[in-house]
Structures are given as structure tokens and as C-alpha cells.
Amino acid sequence: MYSKRLVFWSACLGMLLFGIGLITLGAILPDLKEKYSLDAVAAGTLFSILPLGVLAGSLLFGPLCDRFGYKPLMTSAAVIMFAGFQGLAFSPSAGILNIFIFLIGLGGGALNGATSALVSDISTSGKGADLSLLGVFFGVGALGMPLLLGVLEKAFRFEVIVSATGFTAMAAAILFLVIKYPPAKLSGGVSMKQLSALFRDDTLLLIALFLFFQSAFEALVNNWTTTYLIDRLSVSQSNALMGLSAYVAGMTIMRLMIGSIFRRVPEKKLLIISFGITVIALITIVTGNTMFQSATGLLILGAGLAGGFPIMLGFVGTRYPNLSGTAFSLAFTIALLGNMLINFSMGLIVEKFGVKALTMVQTVELVVMITLSLIIFKKLNNSKSII
């Protein structure tokens, strides 16, 4: 037997580590550029390594969790993140630094997927709400690490802060090792027949395609918002970053509300409301002529995008209760491909049309997501569980 409450909070700790790992590189990039004398191209390479690690972790975690259970995977992923943080702090060269950044992405991607599948497995009802609560801890990690660095940077070198954060990952690994988790669902591993069933399930693939665009939308906000605000409003970089923080705060607060006061609201209705909030946010950002208006729009945008991942992953968990890890792995992998491909495409669009095209691209994405969701809702009415 295992304690659902203890397992849930351990999953939250894993998601917190993922949020910290994903944001740390950007937060300390100026220090890394100075330490290793990196130019813009070398710094950009670091940012390309991290998502490759996350993609690898997302691809691997599902079959491993279904075959061996959550304990070995989550413990190993936390140890890998510990090694990555220590290397990020003390790497002797920029070349070796790339390896440790990949390790942070690998461990973080595995924890992101495993904790999501785990929470889905232990939630008998309200999977989307529980996954939203889990997502709150990603926001806490993403907001907390830059704040921690800002508070402590005058007292400690960045290496000390990053290394100490790594020991949090090691403490988590020890905790994961001693906690009892649900047993492995497939002692013989995932069969080719089961894998084939996943790839033939058009509903699952449509959900993954929705997350392809959802992930890309979130990445566009994270990667291009500061540039958009600086170009459009001529604000300082620090003010633009405050706008980005408002976006993360809006997403975190909304996920907390979905997991608590909106818990009884049907998930399909929540998603429709989220689309409406996103439309209001985009209008506010496009029409806003001040930093306050833009930050308000970004706060609303975070709230609008908050439900996409937890609600859709809740549908996946309900559809594949006995193969949740592998199904989540497929969904996360396709989502991350969208993150990478559309962000690359956005770079080409900005080069040709300027960063003002950002909101137009986001609007097109939103239309596609609404269309996909309507098709998904219709298909979900026909069946609830496959495997």
C-alpha cells in the first residue's frame, strides 16, 4: 500500500525541480557568458541543448515507468539533475558544460512526464484538477529560482547558489527512494501491439497535436515576449522581464484555482472558458500602449493558457489508465517537437516581418487549438478508456 497524499506531494517536488531546471540556464546566462567568454552563437547553443535533453527525457520516461514503476525512474532522474546542477556550477570548460546542461534537461524532462503520469494514475476523479495543482509547482520553481538568485547574488557567487540547488535534487532523490509508489503496470514491458494501438488511436494523436500547438504557444511567450515589449513599447529589459513574470504568475494562479475552487467545473467547459480568456488577453496586449496594459494582458494570457496541458493530459490518463506512462510520453514528445519547430519558424518570421508578427502567429495558433479541441471533444464522447 502507498499513501496517495505522500505520493502526490513527492510528485509536486519533482515538478518543482523541473521548473527550477528549466529556468536556471536563462537566469545565470550572463554569468556563464562572462565566466567562459561566450559569444552570442555559443550562448544560443546552450539554449538549444536544454530542450534536446528535455525531449530525450520525455521520450524515455513512459515505457520505463510502465515497465519498472515510478520509483527507479524518479530517483534516477533527480540524481541526474543533481549531477547537471553541479556541472553547471563547476564545469571546467564551455564544451563540457553542454553535457551537464543536457543532463539537466534529461532529468527534468523525465521528471515532468513521470510526475504527470503518476498524478494521473493516483487520481480516481478530477485528473485535470489534480494535474493543474501539480503544474502550480512548476510555476513556483520557475518564479522562485530567479528570485533566489536576485536575493543572494550579492552574498554568494552564482556557482554556490546553483550547487546548493543541486543538493535539493539529491534530497529529492533520497525521498523518492524511500517512498512507496504504485507498482509497475506492465511487468513484461510495453508490447509492440500496445505501441501500435497508441499510434493508431486518432484521438490520442489529436490530443498530442493540440499539445504540439499549446507547447509552442507557451514557448513563443517565454522566448519572444521580452523582445516584443522592448520593440513595441521601448521599455527596458528589466521591465519587459516583469511582464514575463506576470505571465508565469497568471498561469500559476489559474492552475491553483482550477485545482481548487474550479475543481467541480467540467473540464471541457473550463477549456472553452480558457480560450475566451486567451482571446481577451491577446486583444489587451495588441491594443495596450503602456507597460501596465501589456503586463495585465500577459497576466490574463497566463491564466488563459493554464488549463491546456493539465486538461488534455487528464483526457489521456482517463483513456489509457493501464498504459499512462507510454501514452504521456508520446504526448509530451510531440508537444516538445511543436515547441522546437514553431520557435524555429518564429525566428524566420521575425527576420522577415519583425517581432510585431508575434501576436498574429499566436492568434493563428489559438484558432488551430480551438478547432482541434472541438474535434477532440466529439471523439471523446464515443469512448472513455482504451487500454
SETI-513983 format. One line per 4 residues: their letters; for each residue x, y, z of C-alpha. Coordinates in steps of 0.001 Angstrom, whole numbers. Example, Ala and Ser with C-alpha at 12.3 -4.5 7.8 and 13.67 -1.06 7.14 Angstrom:
% residues 2
AS) 12300,-4500,7800  13670,-1060,7140
END
This chain:
% residues 387
MYSK) 0,0,0  1043,3594,-558  -92,6994,693  -1760,8941,-2104
RLVF) -1104,12213,-312  2599,11489,164  2963,10292,-3425  1200,13418,-4703
WSAC) 3475,15763,-2741  6546,13881,-3921  5310,14421,-7488  4952,18131,-6715
LGML) 8577,18191,-5563  9624,16582,-8831  7692,19186,-10828  9273,21953,-8731
LFGI) 12708,20634,-9722  11680,20658,-13377  10600,24305,-13114  13895,25227,-11455
GLIT) 15935,23294,-14005  14169,24808,-16989  14626,28417,-15852  18092,28305,-14272
LGAI) 20096,28438,-17509  18451,31653,-18647  18742,33175,-15190  22527,32659,-14980
LPDL) 23372,33099,-18679  25082,36495,-18150  27346,34877,-15535  28125,31953,-17841
KEKY) 28940,34283,-20733  31399,36156,-18548  32933,33029,-16996  33517,31176,-20277
SLDA) 33814,34214,-22624  30824,33048,-24687  29672,34936,-27770  26030,35085,-28914
VAAG) 26334,31937,-31038  27845,29889,-28188  25173,31167,-25786  22469,30211,-28273
TLFS) 23941,26709,-28488  23437,26285,-24742  19750,27098,-25155  19417,24513,-27945
ILPL) 20986,21757,-25812  18473,22051,-22948  15313,21232,-24972  17103,18289,-26601
GVLA) 17662,16874,-23121  14021,17516,-22170  12918,15802,-25394  15072,12747,-24634
GSLL) 13716,12539,-21080  10149,12867,-22351  10668,10090,-24888  12191,7642,-22395
FGPL) 10201,8067,-19187  6906,6489,-20260  7947,2931,-21225  10366,2839,-18262
CDRF) 7675,3882,-15760  5170,1380,-17151  7789,-1415,-17025  9672,-717,-13780
GYKP) 7405,1656,-11835  7922,5269,-10803  10468,4887,-8001  13537,3911,-10116
LMTS) 12815,6487,-12822  12136,9439,-10498  15094,8625,-8256  17465,8303,-11211
AAVI) 16136,11497,-12826  16704,13501,-9634  20282,12166,-9346  20894,13106,-12989
MFAG) 19642,16631,-12262  21940,16809,-9226  24911,15949,-11466  23738,18505,-14024
FQGL) 23495,21311,-11457  26969,20547,-10086  28387,20587,-13599  26559,23819,-14384
AFSP) 28221,25351,-11343  31742,23959,-11664  32312,22790,-15262  35960,23390,-16252
SAGI) 35102,24371,-19841  32244,25501,-22057  32418,22290,-24086  31869,20071,-21055
LNIF) 29186,22486,-19858  26991,21354,-22756  26946,17826,-21326  25713,18990,-17935
IFLI) 23029,21203,-19484  21810,18163,-21424  21687,16200,-18147  19511,18881,-16518
GLGG) 17142,18678,-19482  17175,14876,-19478  16395,14560,-15767  13901,17416,-15845
GALN) 12054,16070,-18891  11790,12645,-17281  10508,14129,-14003  8000,16341,-15817
GATS) 6488,13390,-17625  6729,10876,-14784  5144,13149,-12177  2288,13987,-14547
ALVS) 1604,10330,-15317  1901,9471,-11612  -651,12089,-10532  -2987,10900,-13285
DIST) -2659,7313,-12036  -3461,8084,-8399  -6367,10432,-9206  -9596,8477,-9298
SGKG) -11536,11571,-10383  -10704,15129,-11322  -7465,14232,-13094  -7304,17627,-14796
ADLS) -7728,19441,-11477  -5005,17401,-9787  -2679,17903,-12753  -3359,21642,-12519
LLGV) -2300,21620,-8870  844,19758,-9916  1505,22445,-12523  1447,25110,-9822
FFGV) 4779,23791,-8595  6359,24247,-11997  5396,27909,-11732  6782,28146,-8192
GALG) 10115,26761,-9405  10191,28971,-12497  9421,32107,-10469  11424,31159,-7390
MPLL) 14844,30466,-8921  15361,33942,-10456  14102,35482,-7196  16558,33364,-5189
LGVL) 19437,34379,-7444  18447,38032,-7191  18299,37941,-3398  21537,36017,-2878
EKAF) 23732,37261,-5743  25403,39935,-3604  26275,37475,-847  27263,34404,-2896
RFEV) 28717,33623,-6296  26269,32065,-8712  28201,28759,-8580  27430,28378,-4873
IVSA) 23713,29046,-5372  23415,26615,-8310  25370,23919,-6482  23179,24282,-3380
TGFT) 20101,23970,-5589  21561,20735,-6897  21601,19311,-3393  17851,19903,-3288
AMAA) 17628,17476,-6213  19740,14933,-4302  17494,15295,-1241  14506,14686,-3525
AILF) 16190,11550,-4892  16566,10183,-1369  12916,10968,-643  11781,9242,-3845
LVIK) 13848,6212,-2866  12122,5685,488  8520,6476,-526  6217,3636,-1604
YPPA) 4792,4161,-5098  2140,2364,-7150  3521,-874,-8620  4620,-1169,-12226
KLSG) 1662,-1734,-14528  3422,-3866,-17156  5888,-6318,-15659  6679,-7681,-19120
GVSM) 7225,-4278,-20680  5252,-2476,-23381  4410,-4796,-26270  4521,-3867,-29938
KQLS) 778,-4466,-30083  200,-1868,-27367  2544,624,-29034  787,67,-32331
ALFR) -2567,735,-30658  -1277,4091,-29399  -153,5205,-32832  -3421,4074,-34408
DDTL) -5570,5976,-31909  -6508,9136,-33781  -7994,10694,-30626  -4690,10374,-28775
LLIA) -2817,11767,-31765  -5230,14712,-31960  -4640,15435,-28257  -884,15251,-28868
LFLF) -1295,17614,-31824  -3227,20040,-29620  -335,19923,-27123  2059,20467,-30058
FQSA) 476,23896,-30542  -83,24514,-26812  3597,23915,-26066  4617,26094,-28993
FEAL) 2300,28900,-27838  3802,28825,-24338  7328,28804,-25772  6559,31783,-28016
VNNW) 5506,33724,-24926  8582,32673,-22950  11111,33308,-25726  9765,36302,-27651
TTTY) 7698,38414,-25236  10612,40461,-23875  11790,41270,-27412  8208,42172,-28417
LIDR) 7725,44551,-25475  11119,46221,-25914  10487,46745,-29638  6859,47897,-29347
LSVS) 6932,49945,-26148  10636,50870,-25941  10796,49636,-22349  13901,48421,-20536
QSNA) 14781,44749,-20430  14070,44609,-16694  10535,45965,-17240  9973,43522,-20082
LMGL) 11037,40669,-17807  8483,41863,-15237  5842,41417,-17916  7033,37873,-18490
SAYV) 6873,37221,-14736  3256,38434,-14800  2522,35762,-17421  4026,32987,-15263
AGMT) 2165,34318,-12218  -1141,34315,-14119  -626,30711,-15194  352,29613,-11681
IMRL) -2607,31324,-10011  -5093,29954,-12546  -3785,26401,-12160  -4220,26740,-8414
MIGS) -7809,27879,-8977  -8547,25022,-11402  -7303,22559,-8819  -9363,24089,-6008
IFRR) -12344,26410,-6467  -12993,25376,-10110  -12436,21690,-9370  -16079,20762,-9967
VPEK) -16370,22654,-13257  -16419,20190,-16205  -13031,20097,-17930  -14439,20744,-21393
KLLI) -16229,23849,-20125  -13026,25021,-18431  -11112,24707,-21677  -13721,26716,-23579
ISFG) -13562,29428,-20903  -9757,29344,-21193  -9992,30046,-24916  -12180,33079,-24194
ITVI) -9683,34371,-21624  -6851,33917,-24137  -8732,35957,-26751  -9218,38787,-24228
ALIT) -5521,38600,-23337  -4349,38884,-26953  -6660,41859,-27571  -5329,43541,-24415
IVTG) -1706,43013,-25491  -2266,44211,-29069  -4202,47337,-28065  -2177,48190,-24972
NTMF) 103,51207,-25303  1659,51100,-21841  3711,48581,-19913  931,48248,-17343
QSAT) -1613,47311,-20029  781,44824,-21614  1652,43243,-18249  -2073,42948,-17495
GLLI) -2576,41252,-20853  264,38836,-20108  -1193,38051,-16683  -4519,37230,-18355
LGAG) -2719,35254,-21076  -1037,33054,-18464  -4466,32372,-16946  -5891,31526,-20361
LAGG) -3144,29053,-21231  -3049,27430,-17772  -5625,24728,-18460  -4355,23327,-21755
FPIM) -1791,20804,-20576  -3480,19502,-17391  -6902,19159,-19002  -5657,17375,-22121
LGFV) -3309,15140,-20123  -6276,14289,-17898  -8087,13034,-21011  -5037,10903,-21909
GTRY) -4855,9424,-18408  -8548,8534,-18476  -8240,6969,-21917  -5138,4896,-21115
PNLS) -5248,4054,-17382  -3055,943,-17772  -553,2452,-20198  -460,6029,-18928
GTAF) 3321,6438,-18875  3832,5467,-22511  773,7460,-23638  2027,10532,-21757
SLAF) 5483,10007,-23243  4046,10114,-26765  2021,13247,-25969  4955,15095,-24365
TIAL) 7350,14177,-27177  5030,15520,-29868  4366,18624,-27746  8089,19353,-27424
LGNM) 8572,18941,-31159  5990,21698,-31597  7891,23833,-29097  11104,23496,-31088
LINF) 9744,23624,-34642  7408,26586,-34254  10003,28545,-32282  12490,27993,-35094
SMGL) 9841,29090,-37597  9124,32174,-35485  12760,33165,-35816  12414,33120,-39613
IVEK) 9155,35093,-39404  10726,37737,-37146  13664,38072,-39511  11305,38775,-42419
FGVK) 8389,40658,-40815  9694,41789,-37433  8670,40758,-33912  5331,42573,-34327
ALTM) 4158,39384,-36078  4223,37546,-32722  584,38172,-31800  -569,37235,-35312
VQTV) 1199,33874,-35079  -306,33342,-31622  -3780,34146,-32955  -3406,31578,-35741
ELVV) -2255,29010,-33184  -5272,29734,-30995  -7667,29190,-33913  -5998,25847,-34664
MITL) -6198,24824,-30973  -9900,25696,-30749  -10610,23683,-33907  -8665,20677,-32629
SLII) -10392,20807,-29233  -13854,20691,-30837  -12860,17585,-32792  -11341,16001,-29661
FKKL) -14481,16675,-27604  -16596,14951,-30228  -14339,11888,-30319  -14073,11629,-26536
NNSK) -17840,11252,-26317  -17562,7934,-28144  -15214,6149,-25709  -13573,6689,-22307
SII) -10926,4017,-21878  -8860,2093,-24419  -6146,150,-22565
END
